[in-house]
């Protein structure tokens, strides 16, 4: 009887040991499952829309981890939920360039240039009013005295005084100008353009292939949604136009008031 009791005790201990091991294996399996599911965790970052078409091309916020991977990211939005600032569902083509969006994805970034991600949600956050204002005033001076634009292939922009814009916001500005007018866009001052050979000082200070647009003394008020500035379009020593302007945002669009206009 003693031996049988001992054997039963050993058998019971062995059973508990096996049960404990099975439970441990089960717990390890759950842990692995949770780890696998971690890939479904959502990651979000903010970016500015540079181009819009079948997919978005965005410039990620420089403080984000995504910016460490690439300064430009193609956002594939085929199956994404896309919302405007009022929470209404919209299409990807409804997102204007120059706007800030919050993009949610699974954390996987494809190594290419630009980098690529698959978005699960795109939330339109806010408009970059200042970039939009500069685009508007550049377009306005571009349309003035259209004869200066004849046969040009280059638009040069002097961004020296645009100190409120970050480097990547300036890049967005230049990309949008290139997209709008279909011209090569370069960044530089008059002296830099001379140094690079764009402007020939010996021939009446002439820019044969393009125009130079300079914006000086800009002051942007976010509260008033207003930009005051001086702007000039220059082709040669005897071919230029400029004015002092105020752009203000009203009823969904930028309105421009001009004064002290001059031509040469």
C-alpha positions as CSV (number, residue, x, y, z in Angstrom):
1,X,0.0,0.0,0.0
2,X,2.8,2.3,0.8
3,X,4.4,1.7,-2.6
4,X,1.1,2.3,-4.3
5,X,0.5,5.5,-2.5
6,X,4.0,6.6,-3.4
7,X,3.5,5.8,-7.0
8,X,0.2,7.6,-7.0
9,X,1.9,10.7,-5.5
10,X,4.7,10.5,-8.1
11,X,2.1,10.1,-10.8
12,X,0.1,13.1,-9.6
13,X,3.3,15.2,-9.3
14,X,4.2,14.1,-12.9
15,X,0.8,15.1,-14.1
16,X,1.0,18.5,-12.5
17,X,4.5,19.0,-14.0
18,X,3.2,18.1,-17.5
19,X,0.2,20.4,-17.0
20,X,2.4,23.2,-15.9
21,X,4.7,22.8,-19.0
22,X,1.7,22.8,-21.3
23,X,0.3,25.9,-19.7
24,X,3.8,27.5,-20.1
25,X,3.9,26.6,-23.7
26,X,0.4,28.1,-24.1
27,X,1.5,31.3,-22.5
28,X,4.5,31.5,-24.7
29,X,2.3,31.0,-27.7
30,X,0.1,33.9,-26.6
31,X,3.2,36.0,-26.2
32,X,4.3,35.2,-29.7
33,X,0.8,36.0,-31.0
34,X,0.8,39.3,-29.3
35,X,4.2,40.0,-30.8
36,X,2.9,39.1,-34.3
37,X,0.0,41.4,-33.7
38,X,2.3,44.3,-32.8
39,X,2.9,44.8,-36.5
40,X,-0.8,45.8,-36.7
41,X,-0.1,48.7,-34.3
42,X,-0.7,52.1,-36.1
43,X,1.9,54.7,-36.4
44,X,1.0,58.3,-37.4
45,X,3.1,61.3,-38.6
46,X,2.4,64.7,-40.1
47,X,3.5,65.8,-43.5
48,X,2.9,68.4,-46.1
49,X,1.5,67.3,-49.5
50,X,3.9,68.1,-52.3
51,X,2.2,66.4,-55.2
52,X,-1.2,64.8,-55.7
53,X,-2.3,62.2,-58.3
54,X,-3.1,58.6,-58.0
55,X,-1.0,58.7,-54.8
56,X,0.4,61.5,-52.6
57,X,3.9,62.6,-52.4
58,X,4.6,64.2,-49.1
59,X,7.4,65.8,-47.2
60,X,7.4,64.4,-43.6
61,X,7.8,66.7,-40.6
62,X,11.5,66.9,-40.0
63,X,11.0,66.0,-36.3
64,X,9.4,62.7,-37.3
65,X,11.1,59.3,-37.5
66,X,9.9,59.1,-41.1
67,X,12.0,62.0,-42.1
68,X,15.1,60.0,-41.1
69,X,14.2,57.5,-43.8
70,X,13.5,60.0,-46.6
71,X,12.7,63.6,-47.2
72,X,10.0,62.6,-49.6
73,X,7.5,59.7,-49.3
74,X,5.0,58.2,-51.8
75,X,1.8,57.5,-49.9
76,X,-0.2,54.7,-51.5
77,X,-3.7,55.4,-50.6
78,X,-5.8,52.8,-52.5
79,X,-7.5,51.3,-49.4
80,X,-7.1,54.3,-47.0
81,X,-9.8,56.1,-45.1
82,X,-9.4,59.8,-46.1
83,X,-11.1,62.5,-44.1
84,X,-11.2,66.3,-44.4
85,X,-11.0,68.7,-41.5
86,X,-14.7,68.3,-40.8
87,X,-14.4,64.5,-40.6
88,X,-16.2,64.0,-43.9
89,X,-14.9,61.2,-46.2
90,X,-13.2,62.5,-49.4
91,X,-11.1,61.1,-52.3
92,X,-7.3,61.4,-52.4
93,X,-7.5,63.8,-55.4
94,X,-9.5,66.2,-53.2
95,X,-6.5,66.8,-51.0
96,X,-4.8,70.1,-52.2
97,X,-1.1,70.5,-52.4
98,X,0.5,72.6,-49.6
99,X,-1.8,71.1,-47.0
100,X,-0.7,69.3,-43.8
101,X,-2.0,65.8,-43.4
102,X,-1.7,63.2,-40.6
103,X,-0.9,59.8,-42.1
104,X,-1.5,56.6,-40.3
105,X,0.2,53.4,-41.5
106,X,1.6,50.1,-40.2
107,X,5.2,51.4,-39.7
108,X,6.6,49.6,-42.7
109,X,8.6,51.9,-45.1
110,X,9.8,50.6,-48.4
111,X,13.4,51.5,-49.1
112,X,13.4,53.4,-52.4
113,X,13.5,57.1,-53.4
114,X,11.1,58.5,-52.6
115,X,10.4,56.1,-49.9
116,X,7.0,54.4,-50.0
117,X,4.3,53.5,-47.5
118,X,0.7,52.1,-47.6
119,X,-1.6,54.4,-45.7
120,X,-4.5,53.1,-43.7
121,X,-5.8,56.6,-42.8
122,X,-5.2,60.1,-44.1
123,X,-6.5,63.0,-42.1
124,X,-6.5,66.5,-43.6
125,X,-5.3,68.7,-40.7
126,X,-4.8,72.2,-41.8
127,X,-3.7,74.3,-44.7
128,X,-0.2,75.8,-44.8
129,X,-1.5,79.3,-45.2
130,X,1.8,80.9,-45.6
131,X,3.1,78.7,-48.4
132,X,-0.2,79.1,-50.1
133,X,0.0,82.9,-49.8
134,X,3.5,82.9,-51.4
135,X,2.2,80.8,-54.2
136,X,-0.6,83.3,-54.8
137,X,1.6,86.4,-54.9
138,X,4.2,84.7,-57.1
139,X,1.4,83.8,-59.5
140,X,0.1,87.3,-59.4
141,X,3.5,88.9,-60.4
142,X,4.0,86.1,-63.0
143,X,0.8,87.2,-64.8
144,X,1.8,90.9,-64.7
145,X,3.5,92.1,-67.9
146,X,3.4,88.7,-69.5
147,X,5.8,89.9,-72.3
148,X,8.6,89.4,-69.8
149,X,7.8,85.7,-69.7
150,X,8.2,85.2,-73.5
151,X,10.3,82.1,-74.4
152,X,11.5,81.5,-70.9
153,X,12.4,78.0,-69.6
154,X,13.6,79.0,-66.1
155,X,11.9,80.7,-63.2
156,X,14.4,81.8,-60.5
157,X,13.1,82.5,-57.0
158,X,15.1,84.6,-54.5
159,X,14.0,83.1,-51.1
160,X,16.6,85.0,-49.0
161,X,13.9,87.0,-47.1
162,X,11.5,84.1,-46.6
163,X,12.9,83.5,-43.1
164,X,9.6,82.2,-41.6
165,X,9.6,79.3,-44.0
166,X,11.6,76.2,-43.1
167,X,13.9,74.6,-45.7
168,X,11.4,71.9,-46.5
169,X,8.6,74.5,-46.8
170,X,10.8,76.4,-49.3
171,X,11.3,73.2,-51.2
172,X,7.5,72.7,-51.3
173,X,7.1,76.2,-52.7
174,X,9.7,75.6,-55.5
175,X,8.2,72.2,-56.4
176,X,4.7,73.7,-56.7
177,X,6.0,76.6,-58.9
178,X,7.7,74.1,-61.2
179,X,4.5,72.0,-61.3
180,X,2.2,74.9,-62.0
181,X,4.2,76.6,-64.8
182,X,6.1,73.6,-66.3
183,X,9.4,75.5,-66.1
184,X,12.7,74.6,-64.5
185,X,12.8,76.3,-61.1
186,X,16.1,77.5,-59.5
187,X,16.7,79.2,-56.1
188,X,19.1,82.1,-56.0
189,X,19.8,85.8,-55.7
190,X,20.8,88.0,-58.6
191,X,24.5,87.7,-57.7
192,X,24.2,83.9,-57.4
193,X,22.5,83.7,-60.8
194,X,25.3,85.8,-62.4
195,X,27.9,83.6,-60.8
196,X,26.3,80.5,-62.2
197,X,26.1,82.0,-65.6
198,X,22.3,82.4,-65.9
199,X,22.5,86.2,-66.2
200,X,24.8,87.9,-68.7
201,X,26.0,91.2,-67.2
202,X,27.7,92.2,-70.5
203,X,24.4,92.2,-72.5
204,X,22.4,94.8,-70.6
205,X,22.2,92.6,-67.5
206,X,19.9,90.1,-69.4
207,X,18.4,86.8,-68.2
208,X,18.0,85.2,-71.7
209,X,16.3,82.0,-70.5
210,X,14.2,83.1,-67.6
211,X,12.9,85.5,-65.0
212,X,13.9,86.3,-61.5
213,X,11.2,86.8,-58.9
214,X,12.3,88.4,-55.6
215,X,10.2,88.8,-52.5
216,X,11.5,91.2,-49.9
217,X,10.4,92.5,-46.5
218,X,7.6,89.9,-46.1
219,X,5.6,89.9,-42.9
220,X,3.0,87.1,-42.3
221,X,0.3,87.4,-39.6
222,X,-1.2,84.0,-38.8
223,X,-4.0,85.6,-36.8
224,X,-5.0,88.1,-39.5
225,X,-4.2,85.6,-42.3
226,X,-2.4,88.4,-44.0
227,X,0.9,88.8,-45.8
228,X,2.5,92.2,-46.6
229,X,5.5,92.2,-48.9
230,X,7.4,93.8,-51.8
231,X,7.8,91.8,-55.0
232,X,9.7,92.1,-58.2
233,X,9.9,90.2,-61.5
234,X,13.1,90.9,-63.4
235,X,14.2,89.8,-66.9
236,X,16.8,92.5,-67.8
237,X,18.0,96.0,-66.9
238,X,15.2,97.4,-69.0
239,X,12.6,94.7,-68.4
240,X,11.2,94.5,-64.8
241,X,8.1,95.1,-62.8
242,X,7.3,95.3,-59.1
243,X,5.0,96.6,-56.4
244,X,4.2,96.7,-52.7
245,X,1.4,94.3,-51.8
246,X,-0.9,93.0,-49.1
247,X,-2.5,89.6,-49.5
248,X,-5.3,88.6,-47.2
249,X,-7.3,85.4,-46.9
250,X,-11.0,86.0,-47.4
251,X,-13.9,83.6,-48.1
252,X,-11.6,80.7,-48.9
253,X,-9.2,82.5,-51.2
254,X,-6.3,85.0,-51.2
255,X,-7.0,88.5,-52.3
256,X,-4.2,90.9,-53.3
257,X,-4.1,94.7,-52.9
258,X,-1.2,96.5,-54.8
259,X,0.3,99.9,-54.5
260,X,3.4,101.7,-55.7
261,X,3.6,99.7,-58.8
262,X,6.6,100.4,-61.1
263,X,7.9,99.2,-64.5
264,X,11.2,99.5,-66.3
